[in-house]
């Protein structure tokens, strides 16, 4: 692969001018500082490491914007969830979301992730079975659809097969709309084995596991899933909604995060997705555990979840990453902006999440999300450093949001005053997949996506 030269780059030691990166086998094999450009080098660009999208439900990209109307009763997460189930069930079983449709929708989501600056995704994958809830003859065929979408687009993939068995605490029977997600522990273990085999053919991919939530898995099942994960990441939805917290207290006598801290060995492998409703004690316990909070501010705002106590959590040394979750809007800059703005609104203050006096808020958010997101997806050596994966985002220094700025002010400009046009190019494992803000396969992927939506929305 050719060397890459940038006017400025955010290296592990900080912003550096005239940086040339040598790429071998998808990793950064050499870094030259204060280097002059050579003919053909990309000029006018600032290089930063790509971010990890820690939490995605790719198939939900197909229903983005379809739930923005007021129903006959108060709208909340639970009414949205019912509509999501209807999206999966809305058409005849023979014409339901099949692997080809799921692949097309996932590919569209992954193109948008890459174009906006995400270079790896944690796919919280629970759409396992056919529309009647029966396993496909090839049990991992839906996982293979996700893997194929990652291969087509070039995005890094951490596959997180989801264990889902019940509708609520105490092993409550599942409802009709959940039947495509359900597994026994034995069936899930078989699904994991087949998915792992399929994933082994995708370069730079890895696997974790995801018990869906304390609602959907009993304590015994949760322990069984955690054992299957071995050393891989473990992700779980937790404390997203106040009703979930109330149900957990009623059944266990503890709040959800408190229960996890008491009964599971939370450590840096774990990512607690949302974790919105925490007490001070839970906040401190989560921060001390070394686990990552998987925050999805755009989705959390869209669903009316609430606001994570980010300021208090970071003050205690807690780690976080950001995810696009429902994929209603895919943009890491807007996720981080929403995270800060929620704190400003609730605290009635500015620059809440800058970690020290005079620090850049944009840089504080970006660097924390880079470290926490990489940890959550099982990626060592995040950043532009020797031996790190060559996942590189080039920001356009000529864009009006960045013009005349340097250093951390570039991140402030991107996060707080930029648009999607700020991202100029993206390299994944040293291969350029986004050129002048556009994924090189964007139109072909979009055509397949439109065909899938024509089928799904015409019934």
C-alpha positions as CSV (number, residue, x, y, z in Angstrom):
1,X,0.0,0.0,0.0
2,X,1.2,3.5,-0.7
3,X,2.4,5.7,2.2
4,X,-0.1,8.3,3.5
5,X,0.9,11.9,4.2
6,X,-1.1,14.4,6.2
7,X,-0.6,18.1,6.9
8,X,-1.3,17.3,10.6
9,X,-2.2,14.2,12.5
10,X,-3.3,13.3,16.0
11,X,-0.7,10.8,17.1
12,X,-0.4,9.2,20.5
13,X,1.8,12.0,21.7
14,X,-0.5,14.7,20.3
15,X,-1.0,16.8,17.2
16,X,2.0,16.6,14.8
17,X,2.6,18.4,11.5
18,X,3.8,16.7,8.3
19,X,3.1,13.1,9.2
20,X,3.8,10.2,6.8
21,X,2.4,6.8,7.7
22,X,3.7,3.6,6.2
23,X,1.0,0.8,6.1
24,X,1.8,-2.9,5.9
25,X,-0.8,-5.7,6.1
26,X,-3.4,-3.2,7.3
27,X,-1.4,-1.8,10.3
28,X,0.7,1.2,10.8
29,X,4.3,0.0,10.3
30,X,6.1,3.4,10.2
31,X,5.5,7.0,11.3
32,X,7.6,9.9,9.9
33,X,7.2,13.3,11.5
34,X,7.9,16.8,9.9
35,X,8.0,15.1,6.6
36,X,7.6,17.0,3.3
37,X,4.7,16.0,1.0
38,X,5.4,14.0,-2.1
39,X,3.7,14.1,-5.5
40,X,0.2,12.6,-5.2
41,X,-0.1,13.0,-1.5
42,X,-3.4,14.1,0.0
43,X,-3.1,17.7,0.8
44,X,-5.4,19.8,3.1
45,X,-6.2,17.0,5.4
46,X,-5.9,16.3,9.2
47,X,-5.7,12.7,10.2
48,X,-7.4,11.3,13.3
49,X,-8.1,7.6,14.3
50,X,-11.5,6.3,13.3
51,X,-14.0,5.8,16.1
52,X,-15.8,2.6,17.1
53,X,-19.6,2.4,17.0
54,X,-20.1,0.3,20.1
55,X,-23.8,-0.4,19.6
56,X,-25.8,-1.0,16.4
57,X,-29.0,-2.7,15.4
58,X,-28.4,-2.6,11.7
59,X,-31.8,-3.8,10.6
60,X,-33.4,-0.8,12.3
61,X,-31.9,1.5,9.7
62,X,-34.8,0.4,7.5
63,X,-37.4,1.8,9.8
64,X,-35.6,5.1,10.6
65,X,-38.1,8.0,10.6
66,X,-41.2,5.7,10.4
67,X,-42.2,6.1,14.0
68,X,-42.2,9.9,14.2
69,X,-46.0,10.3,14.7
70,X,-48.1,10.6,17.7
71,X,-50.2,7.6,18.7
72,X,-53.5,7.4,20.6
73,X,-51.7,7.0,23.9
74,X,-48.6,8.5,25.5
75,X,-45.6,7.7,23.3
76,X,-42.5,6.3,24.9
77,X,-39.9,3.6,24.4
78,X,-42.5,0.8,24.9
79,X,-44.8,2.1,22.1
80,X,-41.8,2.5,19.9
81,X,-40.8,-1.1,20.6
82,X,-44.2,-2.3,19.6
83,X,-43.9,-0.5,16.3
84,X,-40.4,-2.0,15.8
85,X,-41.9,-5.5,16.3
86,X,-44.6,-4.6,13.7
87,X,-41.9,-3.6,11.2
88,X,-40.6,-7.2,11.5
89,X,-44.0,-8.7,11.3
90,X,-45.8,-6.4,8.9
91,X,-45.7,-8.7,5.9
92,X,-46.3,-12.3,5.0
93,X,-43.9,-14.9,6.5
94,X,-42.8,-15.9,2.9
95,X,-41.9,-12.3,2.2
96,X,-40.5,-11.3,5.6
97,X,-37.1,-9.7,6.2
98,X,-34.9,-12.4,4.8
99,X,-31.1,-12.6,4.8
100,X,-30.7,-10.7,1.5
101,X,-32.8,-7.8,2.8
102,X,-31.0,-7.7,6.1
103,X,-27.7,-7.6,4.3
104,X,-28.8,-4.7,2.1
105,X,-30.0,-2.7,5.1
106,X,-26.9,-3.4,7.1
107,X,-24.7,-2.4,4.2
108,X,-26.5,0.9,4.0
109,X,-26.0,1.6,7.7
110,X,-22.3,0.6,7.4
111,X,-21.7,2.9,4.5
112,X,-23.1,5.8,6.5
113,X,-21.0,4.9,9.5
114,X,-17.8,5.0,7.4
115,X,-18.8,8.2,5.7
116,X,-19.3,9.9,9.1
117,X,-16.1,8.7,10.8
118,X,-16.9,5.3,12.4
119,X,-14.5,2.7,11.2
120,X,-15.6,-0.3,13.3
121,X,-19.0,-1.4,14.5
122,X,-20.2,-3.6,17.3
123,X,-23.3,-5.3,15.8
124,X,-25.7,-6.2,18.6
125,X,-27.2,-8.9,16.4
126,X,-30.5,-10.5,17.6
127,X,-32.4,-11.0,14.3
128,X,-31.6,-14.7,14.2
129,X,-34.6,-16.7,12.8
130,X,-37.2,-16.8,10.1
131,X,-40.4,-14.7,10.5
132,X,-42.1,-17.7,12.2
133,X,-39.3,-17.9,14.8
134,X,-37.9,-21.1,13.5
135,X,-34.1,-21.4,13.0
136,X,-33.0,-21.3,9.4
137,X,-31.5,-24.5,8.0
138,X,-28.2,-22.6,8.2
139,X,-28.5,-21.3,11.7
140,X,-26.0,-18.5,11.2
141,X,-27.4,-17.2,7.9
142,X,-28.5,-13.9,9.4
143,X,-25.1,-13.4,11.0
144,X,-23.6,-14.2,7.6
145,X,-25.7,-11.4,6.2
146,X,-24.1,-9.0,8.6
147,X,-20.6,-10.3,7.9
148,X,-21.3,-9.9,4.1
149,X,-22.4,-6.3,4.6
150,X,-19.2,-5.6,6.5
151,X,-17.1,-7.3,3.8
152,X,-18.9,-5.2,1.0
153,X,-18.4,-1.9,2.8
154,X,-15.0,-2.5,4.5
155,X,-16.0,-1.6,8.0
156,X,-14.4,-3.4,10.9
157,X,-16.8,-5.8,12.6
158,X,-17.2,-6.9,16.1
159,X,-20.1,-9.4,15.9
160,X,-22.2,-9.6,19.1
161,X,-24.7,-12.4,18.8
162,X,-27.5,-11.8,21.3
163,X,-29.1,-14.2,23.7
164,X,-32.8,-13.5,24.1
165,X,-35.2,-15.9,25.8
166,X,-37.9,-14.1,27.8
167,X,-40.2,-11.1,27.8
168,X,-39.5,-9.8,31.3
169,X,-38.0,-10.6,34.7
170,X,-38.6,-14.0,36.1
171,X,-38.6,-15.8,32.8
172,X,-41.9,-14.3,31.6
173,X,-43.1,-16.0,28.3
174,X,-42.0,-14.0,25.2
175,X,-44.5,-12.1,23.2
176,X,-45.3,-12.6,19.5
177,X,-43.1,-9.9,18.2
178,X,-40.0,-11.4,19.8
179,X,-40.1,-14.8,18.2
180,X,-37.3,-14.0,15.6
181,X,-34.9,-13.3,18.5
182,X,-35.4,-16.4,20.8
183,X,-32.9,-19.1,21.6
184,X,-32.3,-21.7,24.3
185,X,-28.8,-21.8,25.7
186,X,-28.0,-24.9,23.6
187,X,-29.4,-23.4,20.5
188,X,-27.5,-20.2,21.2
189,X,-24.2,-22.1,21.7
190,X,-24.7,-23.7,18.3
191,X,-25.5,-20.3,16.7
192,X,-22.3,-18.9,18.3
193,X,-20.2,-21.7,16.9
194,X,-21.5,-21.4,13.4
195,X,-21.2,-17.6,13.5
196,X,-17.6,-17.8,14.8
197,X,-16.7,-20.1,11.9
198,X,-18.3,-17.7,9.3
199,X,-16.6,-14.7,11.0
200,X,-13.1,-16.2,10.8
201,X,-13.1,-15.5,7.0
202,X,-13.4,-11.7,7.5
203,X,-10.1,-10.0,8.1
204,X,-9.7,-8.1,11.4
205,X,-13.1,-9.2,12.7
206,X,-13.7,-10.5,16.2
207,X,-16.6,-11.7,18.3
208,X,-18.2,-11.0,21.6
209,X,-21.5,-12.1,23.1
210,X,-24.5,-10.1,24.3
211,X,-27.1,-11.3,26.8
212,X,-29.8,-8.9,25.6
213,X,-30.9,-7.6,29.0
214,X,-31.8,-8.7,32.5
215,X,-35.4,-8.8,31.2
216,X,-34.6,-11.3,28.5
217,X,-32.2,-13.7,30.3
218,X,-32.5,-15.3,33.8
219,X,-29.5,-15.2,36.2
220,X,-28.6,-18.8,35.2
221,X,-28.8,-18.0,31.5
222,X,-26.7,-14.9,32.0
223,X,-24.0,-16.9,33.6
224,X,-24.1,-19.4,30.8
225,X,-23.7,-16.8,28.1
226,X,-20.9,-15.1,30.0
227,X,-19.1,-18.4,30.1
228,X,-19.4,-18.8,26.4
229,X,-17.8,-15.4,25.8
230,X,-14.4,-16.6,27.2
231,X,-12.1,-13.5,26.9
232,X,-14.3,-11.7,24.3
233,X,-16.4,-8.6,24.9
234,X,-19.8,-8.9,26.7
235,X,-22.4,-6.3,26.0
236,X,-25.8,-6.0,27.7
237,X,-28.7,-3.5,27.6
238,X,-29.3,-2.2,31.2
239,X,-31.3,0.5,33.0
240,X,-32.4,2.2,29.8
241,X,-36.0,2.9,31.1
242,X,-37.4,3.7,34.5
243,X,-40.0,0.9,34.1
244,X,-37.2,-1.6,33.6
245,X,-35.6,-0.3,36.8
246,X,-38.9,-0.7,38.7
247,X,-39.5,-4.2,37.3
248,X,-36.0,-5.2,38.4
249,X,-36.5,-3.9,41.9
250,X,-39.8,-5.7,42.2
251,X,-38.4,-9.0,41.1
252,X,-34.8,-9.0,42.6
253,X,-34.9,-6.3,45.2
254,X,-32.1,-4.5,43.5
255,X,-31.7,-2.0,40.7
256,X,-30.3,-3.4,37.4
257,X,-26.7,-2.1,37.6
258,X,-26.6,-2.8,41.3
259,X,-27.6,-6.4,40.5
260,X,-24.9,-6.7,37.9
261,X,-22.3,-5.3,40.2
262,X,-23.4,-7.8,42.9
263,X,-23.8,-10.9,40.9
264,X,-21.5,-10.7,37.8
265,X,-17.8,-10.2,37.6
266,X,-17.9,-6.9,35.8
267,X,-14.5,-6.1,34.4
268,X,-13.1,-4.4,31.2
269,X,-14.7,-7.0,28.9
270,X,-18.1,-5.7,29.8
271,X,-20.1,-2.9,28.0
272,X,-23.2,-1.8,29.7
273,X,-25.4,-0.2,27.0
274,X,-27.3,2.9,28.0
275,X,-27.1,2.5,31.8
276,X,-29.2,5.6,31.8
277,X,-30.8,5.5,35.3
278,X,-28.1,5.1,37.9
279,X,-27.8,6.1,41.6
280,X,-24.6,7.7,42.8
281,X,-23.5,4.3,44.2
282,X,-24.2,2.6,40.9
283,X,-22.3,5.3,39.0
284,X,-19.3,4.9,41.3
285,X,-19.5,1.1,41.1
286,X,-19.6,1.0,37.3
287,X,-16.7,3.5,37.0
288,X,-14.6,1.4,39.4
289,X,-15.4,-1.9,37.6
290,X,-13.4,-0.9,34.5
291,X,-16.4,-1.7,32.3
292,X,-17.5,0.6,29.5
293,X,-20.7,2.6,29.4
294,X,-22.1,2.2,25.9
295,X,-23.9,5.6,25.3
296,X,-26.2,6.3,22.4
297,X,-27.3,9.9,22.9
298,X,-29.2,10.3,19.6
299,X,-31.3,7.2,20.1
300,X,-31.7,7.8,23.8
301,X,-33.1,11.3,23.0
302,X,-35.3,9.9,20.2
303,X,-36.8,7.3,22.5
304,X,-37.1,9.6,25.5
305,X,-34.9,7.4,27.7
306,X,-33.3,10.0,29.9
307,X,-29.8,11.4,30.4
308,X,-26.8,9.4,31.6
309,X,-24.9,11.0,34.5
310,X,-21.8,11.6,32.3
311,X,-20.2,14.4,34.3
312,X,-20.2,12.4,37.5
313,X,-19.2,9.2,35.8
314,X,-16.2,10.8,34.1
315,X,-15.1,12.5,37.3
316,X,-14.8,9.0,38.8
317,X,-12.7,7.8,35.9
318,X,-15.4,5.9,34.1
319,X,-14.9,4.7,30.5
320,X,-17.5,5.3,27.7
321,X,-18.0,4.7,24.0
322,X,-20.7,5.9,21.7
323,X,-23.0,3.9,19.4
324,X,-25.7,4.6,16.8
325,X,-28.1,2.0,18.2
326,X,-31.4,2.4,16.3
327,X,-29.5,4.1,13.4
328,X,-32.1,6.8,13.0
329,X,-29.1,9.1,12.4
330,X,-25.6,7.9,12.0
331,X,-22.9,10.4,12.9
332,X,-20.3,10.1,15.7
333,X,-19.8,13.9,15.8
334,X,-23.5,14.4,16.5
335,X,-23.4,11.6,19.1
336,X,-20.7,13.3,21.0
337,X,-22.3,16.7,20.6
338,X,-25.6,15.4,22.0
339,X,-23.7,13.9,24.9
340,X,-22.3,17.2,25.9
341,X,-25.4,19.2,25.1
342,X,-27.5,17.0,27.4
343,X,-25.2,17.8,30.2
344,X,-25.4,21.5,29.4
345,X,-29.2,21.4,29.5
346,X,-29.5,19.5,32.7
347,X,-26.6,21.4,34.5
348,X,-27.3,24.8,32.9
349,X,-23.6,25.2,32.2
350,X,-21.2,25.1,29.3
351,X,-18.2,22.8,28.5
352,X,-19.3,20.4,31.2
353,X,-17.3,17.4,29.9
354,X,-13.9,19.1,29.3
355,X,-11.8,17.3,31.8
356,X,-9.7,20.2,33.1
357,X,-9.6,24.0,33.1
358,X,-8.8,25.3,29.6
359,X,-9.2,21.9,28.0
360,X,-10.9,21.4,24.7
361,X,-14.4,19.8,25.1
362,X,-14.2,18.3,21.7
363,X,-10.9,16.7,22.3
364,X,-11.9,15.4,25.7
365,X,-15.0,13.8,24.3
366,X,-13.3,12.4,21.2
367,X,-10.3,10.9,23.0
368,X,-12.5,9.3,25.7
369,X,-14.8,7.8,23.1
370,X,-11.8,6.5,21.1
371,X,-10.3,4.7,24.2
372,X,-13.6,3.4,25.6
373,X,-15.0,2.4,22.2
374,X,-11.9,0.4,21.3
375,X,-12.0,-1.3,24.7
376,X,-15.6,-2.2,24.3
377,X,-15.1,-3.8,21.0
378,X,-12.0,-5.7,22.0
379,X,-9.5,-3.7,20.1
380,X,-6.0,-3.1,21.5
381,X,-3.8,-0.2,20.5
382,X,-6.3,2.4,19.5
383,X,-4.9,5.5,17.8
384,X,-2.4,6.4,15.2
385,X,0.6,4.5,16.6
386,X,3.0,1.8,15.5
387,X,1.3,-1.6,15.2
388,X,-2.2,-0.1,15.4
389,X,-4.8,-0.9,12.7
390,X,-4.7,1.7,10.0
391,X,-8.2,3.0,10.5
392,X,-7.8,6.6,9.6
393,X,-10.3,9.5,9.2
394,X,-9.1,12.6,7.3
395,X,-10.9,15.9,8.1
396,X,-11.0,18.6,5.4
397,X,-8.9,21.5,6.6
398,X,-10.6,23.7,4.0
399,X,-14.1,23.1,5.3
400,X,-15.6,26.3,6.8
401,X,-16.0,24.6,10.2
402,X,-12.3,23.9,10.4
403,X,-10.7,26.7,8.4
404,X,-8.0,28.6,10.3
405,X,-8.0,26.2,13.2
406,X,-5.3,23.8,14.4
407,X,-4.8,21.2,17.1
408,X,-7.7,20.4,19.4
409,X,-9.7,23.3,17.9
410,X,-10.1,21.0,14.8
411,X,-12.0,18.5,17.0
412,X,-14.1,21.3,18.5
413,X,-14.9,22.6,15.0
414,X,-15.9,19.1,13.8
415,X,-18.0,18.2,16.8
416,X,-19.8,21.5,17.5
417,X,-20.0,23.3,14.2
418,X,-19.4,20.8,11.5
419,X,-21.5,18.7,9.2
420,X,-21.0,15.4,7.4
421,X,-18.9,17.3,4.9
422,X,-16.0,17.7,7.3
423,X,-15.0,14.0,6.8
424,X,-13.0,14.0,3.6
425,X,-11.6,10.5,3.4
426,X,-11.5,7.3,5.4
427,X,-9.1,4.4,5.3
428,X,-9.8,1.0,6.7
429,X,-6.8,-1.1,7.3
430,X,-5.0,1.2,5.0
431,X,-7.5,0.9,2.2
432,X,-9.3,4.1,1.1
433,X,-13.0,3.4,1.3
434,X,-14.3,7.0,1.5
435,X,-13.2,9.6,-1.1
436,X,-14.3,13.2,-0.9
437,X,-16.9,12.3,1.7
438,X,-18.5,9.5,-0.4
439,X,-18.1,5.8,0.1
440,X,-16.7,4.3,-3.1
441,X,-19.7,1.8,-3.2
442,X,-22.3,4.2,-1.9
443,X,-24.6,4.2,-4.9
444,X,-24.5,0.4,-5.5
445,X,-25.3,-0.2,-1.8
446,X,-28.1,2.4,-1.9
447,X,-29.7,0.7,-4.9
448,X,-29.9,-2.6,-3.0
449,X,-31.2,-0.8,0.0
450,X,-34.0,0.9,-2.0
451,X,-35.0,-2.5,-3.4
452,X,-35.2,-4.0,0.1
453,X,-37.3,-1.1,1.3
454,X,-39.6,-1.3,-1.7
455,X,-40.3,-4.8,-0.7
456,X,-40.7,-4.2,3.0
457,X,-42.8,-1.0,2.9
458,X,-45.2,-1.9,0.0
459,X,-47.0,-4.7,1.9
